[in-house]
Each structure stands twice: as C-alpha cells, then as structure tokens.
Amino acid sequence: MPDFLQFMSDVIWGSIMVYLLAGAGIWFTWRTGFIQFRYLLHYRKSLKNSLTPQPGGLTSFQALCTSLAARVGSGNLAGISLAIAAGGPGAIFWMWVSGLTGMAISFAECSLSQLYKQRDATGQFRGGPAWYMDRGLGMRWMGILFSLFLLLSYGLVFNTVQANSVASAVNYAFSVPSLATGVVLAALVLLSVVRGLRGVARMLQGLVPMMVVIWIVTSLLVTAWHITALPGTLAAIVKSAFGWQEAAAGAAGYTVSQALTSGFQRGMFSNEAGMGSTPNVAAAAASWPPHPAAQGIVQMIGVFIDTFIISTCSALIVLLAGTSTQHTAIEGIQRIQQAMVMLVGDAGAGLVAIIVMLFAFTSLVGNYLYAENNLVFLRLDGLWARWTLRAATLMMVVAGSLLSFPIVWRLANIVMALMVITNLTAILLLSPVVRLIASDYLRQRKLGVRPVFDPQRYPDLQQQLMPDTWENPPKQ
C-alpha cells in the first residue's frame, strides 16, 4: 500500500497538478486584471473594513481568521521541512511563485462563493464550491462529488496529518505517549466545535492572530541572532530554484523539477488556494463593502500571510540551521525541532511542540467547520449527521497520532489533488463570472465610490442567485 500511494502521488503531482495550478493561477491573474498586485498597497484598508459587522453572517475578519485557522497547521512546519528535504532550498522559491499565482485563484474561488451564497435555516450565510457548482454551473452532481471529496479530506484524512505532527512533536520534546496526545487533542476539538460556527469564529479571531504573531516573532528573533547567515540562505534559495548550484554536476534538470514540484505541492497544502476549502468560510461572511470581490481580496491576504510570512519563517529556521540535507524527509516536524535545537538550544524542541499544538488545534477546528458546511449542501445537517461527523473526526485525530507519517502524507496528497481538480474545473468554467465580479469592483473603485454589487445590472446572472442575498443593495 505505501508503494502504491507513493506511485499515485508521484503521477498526480509530478506534472499534472503543477501545470494545472500554474496555468490556473496565470489565467486568473490575467482575467482579474492582476488584482493581487494592484491591491497590494490596499490590503491594510481591506483588513480594516473586514472588522465591520453586518447582519446575517460573520465579519470578514472572522472569516479570514477561520480560514487562517485551517490553513495554518502542520503544513507550515512539517510540510515546509518536507519540501526542503525533497526539493532543496529552491522549493521555497517555487512555493513563493505558487503563492503569487494562488492569490488570484483564491480571489476567484472566494468571490464566487460570496456571490452564490445562501441562508440556512438559522439565517446564517452558507456557501462554497458545491454551491457555485450547483447554482453557477447547474451541475449539482459535481457539487455532491466535491462535497464528498471534502468530507473525506477535511473530515478524515487531513485530521490525521495534523494529529500526527502534534503527537510526533510532543513525544520528541516531552516524551509524552502519542495516544495520550491524540486523546487530549480530540477532547479539545470536541469542546470547540460544539459551540457552532459563530462561537468558533469568535474564538478563532482572538486565538489565530496570537499564535501567528508568536511564530513570526520567534522566527524573527532567531533570524536576527544568525543574521550573518541570512544572505547566503536567500542566495541558496534562488540558485537552487534554477539549478545553478548543481549545473556543474549535470543534475540541474532533476533538481529544478524536484524543487518546482515540491514547492507547488507544499505551497498548495499550506495556503490551500485552489483546493476549494477556504470558500466554505468565505461565503459565511457578510462582506463590507457589500460586494463579492471584497471577500475575495480579504482571502488573498490570507494566502499572502500563510505563504510569504508564516511558511517563509519556517523555511528560514530549517535553512539557517543547515539541516536541509542532513536528515530524511520522513522525520517531518522533528526536522524543525532539530533545527531549533541547533539554533537556540534544547528549549527549541519544546517551543516548536507548543507552536505546532496551537497550529494543529486551530486547523482541526477549521477542518471540521468546512466538513460540516458541506453536510448542509448535502441536506444531511441534522443532529445525528453532525454528531456522526464529530465522532469520525475525533476518531481520526486519535488514529492519526499513531499512524505512520509517510502513509498519512501520501494519502493526503492524493485526496488533495482530487479536490483541486474538481474545484479548478468549476472556477475555470466560471471564469467569465470571475472577470465580471473583478471588473465591476474595479470600475466602482475608479469612480471613487464604495463598491456595491447590484445584481439587477446583470439579469442573466441574477437568475442564478438566491433572492435574499444580493437584492436591495445598501445605498451609497
């Protein structure tokens, strides 16, 4: 089984996914008028607007924190160390490239989820890829297929990845049995998810910024402590990305291929752009200004924070310690711990264990919210279905703390690819709508007015929307 999973992962990620993600990212960068670059200087204003509460949904900031909760997990620690082990320092350069193109993809999918959202029985906004596949494309069967993939991945497989990293880190630092870690983690997740979407969002809007700041400050202090090695580390990232260091040995082609594949693969697992996960919470927000593109821009900020700040901090820790070729990829999170021990002493392993516990805990809670959201689409959101999902989630958390690390990652790679292929197919088919959303938003910005989405301007599109979401837009 491990060999088969490795074969499938290599086939899918060796060429198909890299070209698909890169192509989709370039396409949406062009179709949206290079929106991730045009609004780079306006991100602070977008974050400020995201705090404005509106009736019927979460604030955009709560949606951003919830999406970051799911994004920021073991992929930002163990995943980054795997990327460096498999592709060398150059994998980080291609991770940055995937982040830039991924921002445009994230804008597309999150704007679409805002556009096609609807209210549930409690009045809360719901939406995501399954909804825009159903209402935008008229393909409910495709939405059902995507929902099943998401339930398999975020309800089951990805939870084992997070739990495995936590159990490994805690055991390495404090010699705590993996089973005990898994049970405690599962109990904490249960106590959180029973609070419902709004309760969890309120918790995460305080917890997520705190844990992100802790990791960033820690990494900056460590980097400052070893500042003399930083120029060489950054140079190695660029040189290795293009095989310049290996050209003399005749291995440039292999090295560039490995770096590119590893960078895109781990970048995707980390920032989740194109996977179709983040749109599930982006749809829950009542955006301000009241335009689908506003939430798309806020979620682009999430990709930026995840890829260019958090993941880069992890990469610098590994590379500054000079451990990129000293250990095997199998060790995962322990490579980060070993790097921290080399840089700051024995306390480094414990610090990383605490950080990864916070990261993984918020990811597990976010993962559950995504899975529960798709129960709503499948019309299986009764109490029995929710508790069945909760029980399955908790069992996978406990099991994940005991599973073999390579098997977990290989299975996660395959399931992730199935989600990406389904979701990218949908948003590429809906790219004319994405262009309409972006151009409508940019047009109003150029006029100097607050963007407001008025579906009456687009009669053909209006027929696909739920009547209680975008009708009667606020007056400017």
C-alpha positions, 0 to 999 in steps of 0.5 A, spaced: 500 500 500 505 505 501 508 503 494 502 504 491 500 511 494 507 513 493 506 511 485 499 515 485 502 521 488 508 521 484 503 521 477 498 526 480 503 531 482 509 530 478 506 534 472 499 534 472 497 538 478 503 543 477 501 545 470 494 545 472 495 550 478 500 554 474 496 555 468 490 556 473 493 561 477 496 565 470 489 565 467 486 568 473 491 573 474 490 575 467 482 575 467 482 579 474 486 584 471 492 582 476 488 584 482 493 581 487 498 586 485 494 592 484 491 591 491 497 590 494 498 597 497 490 596 499 490 590 503 491 594 510 484 598 508 481 591 506 483 588 513 480 594 516 473 594 513 473 586 514 472 588 522 465 591 520 459 587 522 453 586 518 447 582 519 446 575 517 453 572 517 460 573 520 465 579 519 470 578 514 475 578 519 472 572 522 472 569 516 479 570 514 481 568 521 477 561 520 480 560 514 487 562 517 485 557 522 485 551 517 490 553 513 495 554 518 497 547 521 502 542 520 503 544 513 507 550 515 512 546 519 512 539 517 510 540 510 515 546 509 521 541 512 518 536 507 519 540 501 526 542 503 528 535 504 525 533 497 526 539 493 532 543 496 532 550 498 529 552 491 522 549 493 521 555 497 522 559 491 517 555 487 512 555 493 513 563 493 511 563 485 505 558 487 503 563 492 503 569 487 499 565 482 494 562 488 492 569 490 488 570 484 485 563 484 483 564 491 480 571 489 476 567 484 474 561 488 472 566 494 468 571 490 464 566 487 462 563 493 460 570 496 456 571 490 452 564 490 451 564 497 445 562 501 441 562 508 440 556 512 435 555 516 438 559 522 439 565 517 446 564 517 450 565 510 452 558 507 456 557 501 462 554 497 464 550 491 458 545 491 454 551 491 457 555 485 457 548 482 450 547 483 447 554 482 453 557 477 454 551 473 447 547 474 451 541 475 449 539 482 452 532 481 459 535 481 457 539 487 455 532 491 462 529 488 466 535 491 462 535 497 464 528 498 471 529 496 471 534 502 468 530 507 473 525 506 479 530 506 477 535 511 473 530 515 478 524 515 484 524 512 487 531 513 485 530 521 490 525 521 496 529 518 495 534 523 494 529 529 500 526 527 505 532 527 502 534 534 503 527 537 510 526 533 512 533 536 510 532 543 513 525 544 520 528 541 520 534 546 516 531 552 516 524 551 509 524 552 505 517 549 502 519 542 495 516 544 495 520 550 496 526 545 491 524 540 486 523 546 487 530 549 487 533 542 480 530 540 477 532 547 479 539 545 476 539 538 470 536 541 469 542 546 470 547 540 466 545 535 460 544 539 459 551 540 457 552 532 460 556 527 459 563 530 462 561 537 468 558 533 469 564 529 469 568 535 474 564 538 478 563 532 479 571 531 482 572 538 486 565 538 489 565 530 492 572 530 496 570 537 499 564 535 501 567 528 504 573 531 508 568 536 511 564 530 513 570 526 516 573 532 520 567 534 522 566 527 524 573 527 528 573 533 532 567 531 533 570 524 536 576 527 541 572 532 544 568 525 543 574 521 550 573 518 547 567 515 541 570 512 544 572 505 547 566 503 540 562 505 536 567 500 542 566 495 541 558 496 534 559 495 534 562 488 540 558 485 537 552 487 530 554 484 534 554 477 539 549 478 545 553 478 548 550 484 548 543 481 549 545 473 556 543 474 554 536 476 549 535 470 543 534 475 540 541 474 534 538 470 532 533 476 533 538 481 529 544 478 523 539 477 524 536 484 524 543 487 518 546 482 514 540 484 515 540 491 514 547 492 507 547 488 505 541 492 507 544 499 505 551 497 498 548 495 497 544 502 499 550 506 495 556 503 490 551 500 488 556 494 485 552 489 483 546 493 476 549 494 476 549 502 477 556 504 470 558 500 466 554 505 468 560 510 468 565 505 461 565 503 459 565 511 461 572 511 457 578 510 462 582 506 463 590 507 463 593 502 457 589 500 460 586 494 463 579 492 470 581 490 471 584 497 471 577 500 475 575 495 481 580 496 480 579 504 482 571 502 488 573 498 491 576 504 490 570 507 494 566 502 499 572 502 500 571 510 500 563 510 505 563 504 510 569 504 510 570 512 508 564 516 511 558 511 517 563 509 519 563 517 519 556 517 523 555 511 528 560 514 529 556 521 530 549 517 535 553 512 539 557 517 540 551 521 543 547 515 539 541 516 536 541 509 540 535 507 542 532 513 536 528 515 530 524 511 524 527 509 520 522 513 522 525 520 517 531 518 516 536 524 522 533 528 526 536 522 524 543 525 525 541 532 532 539 530 533 545 527 531 549 533 535 545 537 541 547 533 539 554 533 537 556 540 538 550 544 534 544 547 528 549 549 527 549 541 524 542 541 519 544 546 517 551 543 516 548 536 511 542 540 507 548 543 507 552 536 505 546 532 499 544 538 496 551 537 497 550 529 494 543 529 488 545 534 486 551 530 486 547 523 482 541 526 477 546 528 477 549 521 477 542 518 471 540 521 467 547 520 468 546 512 466 538 513 460 540 516 458 546 511 458 541 506 453 536 510 448 542 509 449 542 501 448 535 502 441 536 506 444 531 511 445 537 517 441 534 522 443 532 529 445 525 528 449 527 521 453 532 525 454 528 531 456 522 526 461 527 523 464 529 530 465 522 532 469 520 525 473 526 526 475 525 533 476 518 531 481 520 526 485 525 530 486 519 535 488 514 529 492 519 526 497 520 532 499 513 531 499 512 524 505 512 520 507 519 517 509 517 510 502 513 509 498 519 512 502 524 507 501 520 501 494 519 502 493 526 503 496 528 497 492 524 493 485 526 496 488 533 495 489 533 488 482 530 487 479 536 490 483 541 486 481 538 480 474 538 481 474 545 484 479 548 478 474 545 473 468 549 476 472 556 477 475 555 470 468 554 467 466 560 471 471 564 469 467 569 465 463 570 472 470 571 475 472 577 470 465 580 471 465 580 479 473 583 478 471 588 473 465 591 476 469 592 483 474 595 479 470 600 475 466 602 482 473 603 485 475 608 479 469 612 480 471 613 487 465 610 490 464 604 495 463 598 491 456 595 491 454 589 487 447 590 484 445 584 481 439 587 477 445 590 472 446 583 470 439 579 469 442 573 466 446 572 472 441 574 477 437 568 475 442 564 478 442 567 485 438 566 491 433 572 492 435 574 499 442 575 498 444 580 493 437 584 492 436 591 495 443 593 495 445 598 501 445 605 498 451 609 497 
